[in-house]
Each structure stands twice: as structure tokens, then as C-alpha cells.
Amino acid sequence: MTGVPVEEVVEVDGIPISALVLAVPEPRAVVLALHGGATTSIYFDAPGRPRHSLLRIGAALGYTMIAVDRPGYGRSAGHTGAMPSEAHRRDLVFGAVDRLLEDRGRGAGVFLLAHSRGAMLALQMAGGPRGAELLGLEISGSGLNHTELLTEATRARYPESGPPQPSKISLRDLLWEPSRLYPEDILAGGGIASPAPAFDGEVERPWQEEFPELAAKVVVPFRYTLADHERVWRAGPEGLAEVAALFTASPRVVVNEQADSAHNLSLGLTATAYHLGALAFAEECVLLRERTGRPEIEREGGRLG
């Protein structure tokens, strides 16, 4: 592995944004990683598990790696009142990356990778005004439709009538099962938990409306990964296909079912395999940019990559 990630803090619009950074002298490109809910950038560099670290693997392959603490987490946790909208939080992340890379090379450009709640922010970035600047996009742990397990738990907690009922299905069951797919120290806490800002549980529009709209605006290559034991989002061929079909403007769409994995892919026993696959896709995006000088290519045959 190459070096150790270090925390860096930059100020954007008067708000401190923190990130774990592992820079290399002449990067192939930059990989920007966005964590999910109730954790921080440490999700991509779990304590005591360097072999599983996205940041260390990526740096060893020649990429500058940046895992930003999403707005409302890390050093910006005390500034949630100053980031009122999803669009503003999107712009804060773009601004933080620009600041972090002021004196560093970008190589072929910036590749965006995101997990779970971070995937919502990633789609707002990739489907927004600056989306075409990106090399490509990888999201995991998110989707269009929930599983029956989550639907059942939600119905019990928020019934159409009558008082809430206890659910046999807990959040831990959804995110951390099957437990055999995670290291024991991660299941015991692993030093990765963080309070979540209130707005992380809120959306400005229903996700089933916003996701298709944003996906249709993504004009760079896209890779979608779901664990084969995913319990939050509809998985398997049907779940993969329904999300892939939304990215109608993307020149290349790749779907990946990660074997022997559960929701938190970067913390499971197969984390190294997942990270190598995602970084292989990033490398393909770099090669495309080097060949064409632009993020777009013609869709070949209109089929999935």
C-alpha cells in the first residue's frame, strides 16, 4: 500500500469541510468517495483493516484518493443550519474538491464513487450543472425500490391507521445481516459510527421521482453495484436492470452484483474485491477520457456494458 490517509479541512462558503486524503505525485486521476448515513469518510478506510481500504488500494494503483465527510458530518457537523438545500450541499462538495486539488494534479479528471445515502448526493452532482466534468460514476447500496423486508418494517412503524407496532425487523437486520459477511470487529462497532444530521433522513422530493430525473441527466459512464444479500433495496437481476434502465444519456452502463456481500460493501469481507472492481471501472473511464478527450462516447448497440 502507499501511505496513510490524512484529514484535511478546507473552508467553503464559511463552512469547514473535512476529508480523508491520500494523494500521489502524478495521479492517473482522482477518485472522490461519498459515504452513506451515520458514518464518515472513515467508512472508506476502516480502522485496523488497511487491506480493505478503498483509499489505500486506490493510491497503490496510482490514484489520488479523497473521501469527503458529507455536509453535516465531520468538521461541518455544527453548521447544518448554513446548508439548507440539497443543491447547496452538492455545491459545497464540489467547492471542497476544488480547494483540495488547488495545488495537486487531477490526472484525467475526477471519478465519483458513492454508497447508500451518499449516492443521492452523487446523483445530484453527476446529474447537475457540473456533471459532465466527471470521468464516471459508481454507486452502491442504493436503488429505486425497497425490499419487502424494509416495506414490512416501515408498515409496522408507520401504519396507515392505529398505533405503531413493534417490528421483528430492525435497522441492524437490514444493514448488517448476514453477519457472517462482516469482520467481527466491524460488527462490534469498528470505530465508524457517527451522528447523522437531521436532514439526512429528509428528502425534498420522493426518491422514486428524483432518482429517474437525475439519472436521465448523467452523461458519463455509470456502474451500479448491489450486494447479492442486499436487504434495503431490491436486488438481483430485476433490481439491477430497473436502475440501469434509468441512465438513458450515459454512454456506458455496467451492472455488478457483488457476491457474498451485504449492504455495507466497503466494510464487508469482500471489500477488497469490490474496491478493485470499482477502480477497474474508473481505469476504463480514464482510458476513455485519454482516447477521446471528452467524457462522452457514442452508445454502442444500446446495450449494457
C-alpha positions in Angstrom: 0.0 0.0 0.0 1.0 3.6 -0.5 1.0 5.9 2.5 -1.7 6.6 5.1 -4.8 8.8 4.6 -4.7 12.1 6.5 -7.5 14.5 7.4 -7.5 17.8 5.6 -10.0 20.6 6.2 -11.0 23.4 3.7 -13.4 26.2 4.1 -16.2 26.7 1.5 -18.8 29.5 2.0 -17.6 29.9 5.5 -18.2 26.2 6.4 -15.3 23.8 7.2 -15.4 20.6 5.1 -13.2 17.8 6.2 -11.9 14.9 4.1 -9.5 11.9 4.3 -6.9 12.4 1.6 -4.3 10.1 0.2 -2.5 11.9 -2.7 0.0 10.6 -5.1 2.5 12.7 -7.1 1.3 12.1 -10.6 -2.2 10.6 -10.4 -3.9 8.7 -13.1 -7.0 10.5 -11.9 -8.8 11.5 -8.7 -11.3 9.3 -7.0 -13.9 11.1 -4.9 -15.8 8.9 -2.4 -19.0 9.8 -0.6 -20.0 7.8 2.4 -23.5 6.8 3.5 -25.5 7.7 6.6 -24.5 7.6 10.2 -20.7 7.3 9.4 -18.0 9.5 8.0 -15.2 9.3 5.5 -13.7 6.6 7.8 -16.1 4.2 6.0 -13.6 4.0 3.2 -10.5 3.4 5.5 -11.9 1.3 8.3 -9.6 1.3 11.4 -7.3 -1.8 11.6 -8.2 -3.0 8.1 -5.8 -1.4 5.6 -6.1 -4.2 3.1 -9.8 -3.4 2.8 -9.3 0.4 2.4 -10.6 1.9 -0.8 -8.3 4.9 -0.2 -5.1 2.8 0.2 -5.9 0.4 -2.7 -6.7 3.3 -5.0 -3.4 5.2 -4.1 -1.4 2.0 -4.7 -2.9 1.9 -8.2 -1.9 5.5 -8.9 -5.0 7.5 -8.0 -5.3 10.4 -5.7 -8.0 9.4 -3.3 -10.4 11.8 -1.5 -13.2 10.7 0.9 -15.2 13.8 1.9 -17.2 14.0 5.0 -20.5 14.8 3.5 -22.0 18.2 4.6 -23.4 17.7 8.1 -20.7 15.3 9.1 -17.2 15.6 10.3 -16.0 19.2 10.8 -19.2 20.6 9.2 -21.5 18.9 11.7 -22.1 22.1 13.7 -23.0 24.1 10.6 -26.1 22.3 9.3 -28.2 25.5 9.5 -26.0 27.1 6.9 -26.6 24.3 4.3 -30.4 24.5 3.8 -30.8 22.7 0.5 -29.6 19.6 -1.4 -28.3 21.9 -4.2 -26.2 23.9 -1.7 -24.8 20.7 -0.2 -23.9 19.5 -3.7 -22.1 22.8 -4.4 -20.2 22.6 -1.0 -18.7 19.2 -2.1 -17.7 20.5 -5.5 -16.2 23.5 -3.8 -14.3 21.4 -1.3 -12.8 19.2 -4.0 -11.7 22.3 -5.9 -10.0 23.6 -2.8 -8.3 20.2 -2.0 -7.0 19.9 -5.5 -5.8 23.6 -6.0 -2.1 22.6 -5.8 -2.5 18.9 -6.9 -2.7 17.2 -10.2 -6.1 15.8 -11.3 -4.7 13.4 -14.0 -7.5 12.6 -16.3 -10.1 14.1 -14.0 -12.4 13.2 -11.1 -14.2 9.8 -10.8 -17.1 9.8 -8.3 -17.9 6.8 -6.1 -20.7 6.8 -3.5 -22.5 4.5 -1.1 -26.1 4.4 0.2 -27.2 7.9 1.3 -24.1 9.3 -0.4 -25.4 8.0 -3.7 -28.2 10.6 -3.5 -25.7 13.4 -3.3 -23.6 11.8 -6.0 -26.5 11.7 -8.4 -27.3 15.3 -7.7 -23.6 16.1 -8.6 -23.5 13.9 -11.7 -26.9 15.0 -12.9 -26.3 18.7 -12.1 -24.6 21.6 -14.0 -21.1 20.2 -13.4 -21.8 16.6 -14.0 -20.2 16.4 -17.4 -16.8 17.3 -15.8 -16.7 13.9 -14.1 -14.9 10.9 -15.6 -17.6 8.5 -14.5 -19.9 7.4 -11.6 -20.1 4.3 -9.4 -22.9 3.9 -6.8 -23.7 1.1 -4.4 -26.1 0.4 -1.6 -28.9 2.5 -3.2 -31.7 1.8 -5.7 -35.1 2.7 -6.9 -37.5 0.3 -5.0 -37.2 -1.1 -1.5 -37.3 -4.7 -0.5 -40.3 -6.3 1.1 -38.3 -6.6 4.3 -38.0 -2.8 4.6 -41.6 -2.2 3.4 -42.8 -4.6 6.1 -40.8 -2.8 8.8 -42.0 0.6 7.6 -45.6 -0.5 7.7 -45.3 -1.7 11.3 -43.7 1.6 12.4 -45.9 3.9 10.4 -49.3 2.2 9.9 -52.0 3.8 7.9 -54.2 3.6 10.9 -53.8 2.8 14.6 -50.7 3.0 16.8 -47.2 1.9 15.6 -46.5 -1.7 16.1 -43.1 -3.3 17.0 -41.3 -4.7 14.0 -39.5 -8.0 14.0 -37.1 -6.4 11.5 -34.5 -3.9 12.9 -32.3 -1.5 11.1 -29.4 -3.7 12.1 -31.1 -6.7 10.4 -31.3 -4.6 7.2 -27.8 -3.2 7.1 -25.6 -5.7 8.9 -27.0 -9.1 8.0 -26.0 -11.8 7.2 -23.4 -11.1 10.0 -21.1 -13.8 8.6 -20.2 -11.5 5.7 -18.6 -8.9 8.0 -15.5 -8.9 10.2 -16.3 -9.4 13.9 -14.6 -6.1 14.9 -16.8 -4.1 12.4 -20.0 -5.7 13.8 -18.8 -4.7 17.3 -18.7 -1.0 16.3 -15.4 -0.7 14.4 -15.0 3.0 15.2 -17.0 4.0 12.1 -20.3 5.3 13.6 -21.3 9.0 13.6 -24.3 11.1 14.5 -26.3 11.9 11.4 -27.7 15.4 10.6 -31.5 15.7 10.7 -31.7 16.5 7.0 -30.1 13.1 6.2 -33.4 11.5 7.0 -35.4 14.0 4.9 -35.8 14.4 1.2 -37.0 17.4 -0.7 -38.9 15.2 -3.2 -39.8 11.5 -3.1 -36.7 9.5 -4.2 -38.7 7.5 -6.7 -39.3 10.8 -8.5 -35.9 12.4 -8.1 -33.8 9.3 -9.0 -35.1 8.8 -12.5 -34.9 12.6 -13.3 -31.3 12.9 -12.1 -30.3 9.6 -13.7 -31.5 10.7 -17.1 -29.2 13.7 -16.9 -26.0 11.7 -16.3 -23.8 11.9 -19.4 -20.8 10.0 -18.2 -20.2 6.2 -17.8 -22.1 4.6 -14.9 -21.6 1.5 -12.9 -24.2 0.2 -10.4 -23.3 -2.3 -7.7 -25.6 -4.2 -5.3 -24.7 -6.9 -2.9 -26.2 -10.2 -3.5 -27.5 -10.1 0.1 -28.8 -6.5 -0.1 -31.8 -6.1 2.2 -32.7 -2.5 1.8 -33.0 -2.2 -2.0 -34.5 -4.6 -4.5 -31.5 -6.7 -5.7 -30.9 -9.5 -8.2 -31.4 -9.1 -12.0 -34.6 -7.2 -11.6 -33.2 -4.6 -9.2 -30.1 -4.1 -11.2 -32.0 -3.8 -14.5 -34.5 -1.3 -13.3 -31.8 1.1 -12.1 -29.6 0.6 -15.2 -32.6 1.5 -17.5 -32.8 5.0 -15.9 -29.4 6.1 -17.2 -30.6 6.8 -20.8 -28.0 9.5 -21.5 -25.0 7.6 -20.2 -22.7 6.3 -22.9 -22.0 3.1 -21.0 -23.9 1.4 -18.2 -22.5 -1.5 -16.2 -24.2 -3.5 -13.6 -22.5 -5.6 -10.9 -23.9 -8.0 -8.3 -21.2 -8.3 -5.6 -21.0 -12.0 -4.5 -21.0 -12.9 -0.8 -21.7 -9.3 0.3 -24.3 -7.3 2.2 -25.3 -3.6 2.2 -22.1 -2.1 3.6 -19.8 -3.3 0.8 -16.7 -1.3 1.9 -16.8 -2.9 5.3 -17.5 -6.5 4.4 -15.1 -9.4 4.0 -15.4 -8.9 0.2 -14.4 -5.1 0.4 -11.1 -5.6 -1.4 -12.9 -7.4 -4.3 -15.5 -4.7 -4.5 -12.9 -1.9 -4.4 -10.8 -3.5 -7.1 -13.8 -3.8 -9.4 -14.9 -0.2 -8.9 -11.3 1.0 -9.5 -11.1 -1.1 -12.6 -14.2 0.7 -13.9 -12.5 4.0 -13.0 -9.5 3.0 -15.0 -11.7 2.3 -18.0 -13.1 5.8 -17.7 -9.6 7.2 -17.6 -8.7 5.3 -20.8 -11.9 6.6 -22.4 -11.0 10.2 -21.5 -7.5 9.7 -22.8 -8.7 8.3 -26.0 -11.5 10.8 -26.7 -10.5 13.9 -24.7 -14.1 14.1 -23.5 -16.4 12.2 -21.2 -19.0 11.1 -23.7 -18.8 8.3 -26.3 -21.5 7.0 -28.6 -23.5 4.2 -27.0 -22.5 1.1 -28.9 -25.5 -1.0 -29.8 -27.6 0.5 -26.9 -26.7 -2.5 -24.6 -25.4 -2.6 -21.1 -21.6 -2.8 -20.7 
